[in-house]
Amino acid sequence: MTAREMLLAGRRFTASGQGYATDGRIRTTDGSPLPDTLNHALLAMALCSDAVLRDGDVVGDPTEGALVVLAEKGGIDVAALRAERPRVLEIPFDSDYKFMATFHHWTDDQDEEVVRCFVKGAPDVLSARADRYLGESAIVAFDAAAQARYERVNGELAAQGMRVMAIGVEDFPAAGFDPVEDPKDMLDRVVLVALVGIVDPPRPEARQAIAECRSAGIRVRMITGDHAVTAAAIAGELGIPGQAVTGADLDAIDDDALLARRLDDIGVIARVSPSHKMRIVRVLQDRGDVVAMTGDGVNDAPALRKADIGVAMGLTGTEVTKEAATMVLTDDNFATIVAAVREGRGVYANIVSFTRFQVSTALSFVATFLIASLTGIAGGAPFTALQILFVNLVMDGPPAMSLGVEPVSADAMSRPPRPRHERILNRQRLLRIGLASTVMAAGTLAVLAWAPGPAPTTAGQASVAGTMAFVTFVFFQAFNLLNVRHDTRSAFRRETLENRSAFVATATVVALLVLLVEMDVLHGSFTTTDLTSGQWLTCATVGATILIAGELVKGVLRRQARQARRQTTEVPA
């Protein structure tokens, strides 16, 4: 964050520099010399803050860091000043009252000992507690004209997407200063000193990340303590659609109305308290949404704990927030959350692919043996023990494991979220597994029954038909590996070539299969015999039918998905 503009004593100022580097300068917009009154604002920024600058970075709240940097640019040695002027009393910031105040022993302009309160907070909150403001040469009444100018500048800065902080002071007699009641009640005659506009430009990747969320069926809402105008301006930069409302607006809407009419129209919620965040999470969960909430402050902890996924900021987040969160974002970058969603979808898709492959292989084995037993083909045992081990250990080993390193699909973030309680093997996938198992079992038995030469009549008897059945079954698994790598994407696409591990593993299995069939020394162990090139081609062709069947099913599913998208986007006249 960078403090960029300031209103002080009726004049506008700008500050150069970027981030938390202190090598910038403060200038008046009209080129006139800096007034002595500037020091009042800089002292407040330095003392009414907890942030510390360290090696060009800030430790603490980023907004406070921007104010401390501005004080340093104005020539204030913040560390020395804090040591010289320790706090007598402090009112820590809270989102309920939206300001922070610190009290220090001071000497006023009349050389009288006072306790000076420096306060910073939301402009509307401080203006409500103010009755004067710092003019060019004196403190003057905060009348209607001054308030109008104050609100106009506040609106201008907020409309530019700046976070606007108000700075004020109030003096109290030092003699007998010992507040026993709530010190917040003492602040009723604040002198407004300055308005500071702080820019927090969105990261370049944030807009793209939010657009990616939208295509993935994830609705992003901005929830902030900033002014609604500021929040709406930033949301516009980020591409977050929807109406901007405040916490007060939410208080005027009951839950039923919020669910029925307003919730989907709201994209920005400003000036919120912890209770508002809790309510938003609860209402969204009540309608069945999965809610992720980000936060960094102590006040965010309850909402993060209630959300399905609480995300704490790792760099700026408090320890309380991190403890309440489900995950900690180590780089405080929203795009990292989107990248995690993308990777998570990829991992889930790989689990589905692996499960489909293994279950369809197992079921096709069971179906093949069951039908062979009922019909007496090959003595009820179409494969030998070593052939079964070859399929289970070699074909279902490295090739199946290669599904776990399948790259994330290009359309992973173009699909809507899956139902919350959907099983890995849902009804659709079970039907597809059943279809694949049926095709593989039927194809294997067909080759066994109609291959040239006599079929084996007893288990363990070598024959051309038995060898072709074994080879066909292995080819079925190889082609099925291509089939299960994506739920709906065709295997005949360039992306299929991205997983080299799958191709290397499958090619190795096919090479070993050729050795088992064509090397005489292995015939006895694996109960195989030589095949002609035509017989190899027959086995490969029959095995490829599983790929053709899978492509037909994928084509139907893609068509259904397109129709569903059209129905979703069509708006009745």
HELIX and SHEET records of a PDB file:
HELIX    1   1 LEU A   38  LEU A   47  1                                  10    
HELIX    2   2 PRO A   62  LYS A   73  1                                  12    
HELIX    3   3 VAL A   78  GLU A   84  1                                   7    
HELIX    4   4 PRO A  123  ARG A  129  1                                   7    
HELIX    5   5 ALA A  144  ALA A  159  1                                  16    
HELIX    6   6 PRO A  183  MET A  186  5                                   4    
HELIX    7   7 PRO A  204  SER A  215  1                                  12    
HELIX    8   8 ALA A  228  LEU A  238  1                                  11    
HELIX    9   9 GLY A  247  ASP A  251  1                                   5    
HELIX   10  10 ASP A  255  ALA A  257  1                                   3    
HELIX   11  11 LEU A  258  ARG A  262  3                                   5    
HELIX   12  12 LEU A  263  ASP A  265  5                                   3    
HELIX   13  13 PRO A  274  ASP A  286  1                                  13    
HELIX   14  14 VAL A  298  ASP A  300  5                                   3    
HELIX   15  15 ALA A  301  LYS A  306  1                                   6    
HELIX   16  16 GLU A  319  ALA A  324  1                                   6    
HELIX   17  17 PHE A  334  THR A  375  1                                  42    
HELIX   18  18 ILE A  377  GLY A  380  5                                   4    
HELIX   19  19 ALA A  385  LEU A  389  1                                   5    
HELIX   20  20 PHE A  390  MET A  395  3                                   6    
HELIX   21  21 PRO A  398  SER A  402  1                                   5    
HELIX   22  22 LEU A  403  VAL A  405  5                                   3    
HELIX   23  23 ALA A  412  SER A  414  5                                   3    
HELIX   24  24 ARG A  427  TRP A  450  1                                  24    
HELIX   25  25 VAL A  464  VAL A  484  1                                  21    
HELIX   26  26 ARG A  494  GLU A  498  5                                   5    
HELIX   27  27 ARG A  500  GLU A  518  1                                  19    
HELIX   28  28 ASP A  520  PHE A  526  1                                   7    
HELIX   29  29 SER A  533  THR A  569  1                                  37    
SHEET    1   A 6 ILE A  26  THR A  28  0                                        
SHEET    2   A 6 ARG A  11  ALA A  15 -1                                        
SHEET    3   A 6 THR A   2  LEU A   8 -1                                        
SHEET    4   A 6 VAL A 190  VAL A 199 -1                                        
SHEET    5   A 6 ALA A 130  LEU A 134  1                                        
SHEET    6   A 6 ILE A 139  ALA A 141 -1                                        
SHEET    1   B 8 ILE A  26  THR A  28  0                                        
SHEET    2   B 8 ARG A  11  ALA A  15 -1                                        
SHEET    3   B 8 THR A   2  LEU A   8 -1                                        
SHEET    4   B 8 VAL A 190  VAL A 199 -1                                        
SHEET    5   B 8 ARG A 163  PRO A 173 -1                                        
SHEET    6   B 8 GLU A 113  GLY A 121 -1                                        
SHEET    7   B 8 PHE A  99  THR A 107 -1                                        
SHEET    8   B 8 LEU A  89  ILE A  91 -1                                        
SHEET    1   C 2 VAL A  52  ARG A  54  0                                        
SHEET    2   C 2 ASP A  57  VAL A  59 -1                                        
SHEET    1   D 3 MET A 222  ILE A 223  0                                        
SHEET    2   D 3 ILE A 266  ALA A 270  1                                        
SHEET    3   D 3 GLN A 243  THR A 246  1                                        
SHEET    1   E 3 ALA A 292  GLY A 295  0                                        
SHEET    2   E 3 ILE A 309  MET A 313  1                                        
SHEET    3   E 3 MET A 327  LEU A 329  1                                        
END                                                                             
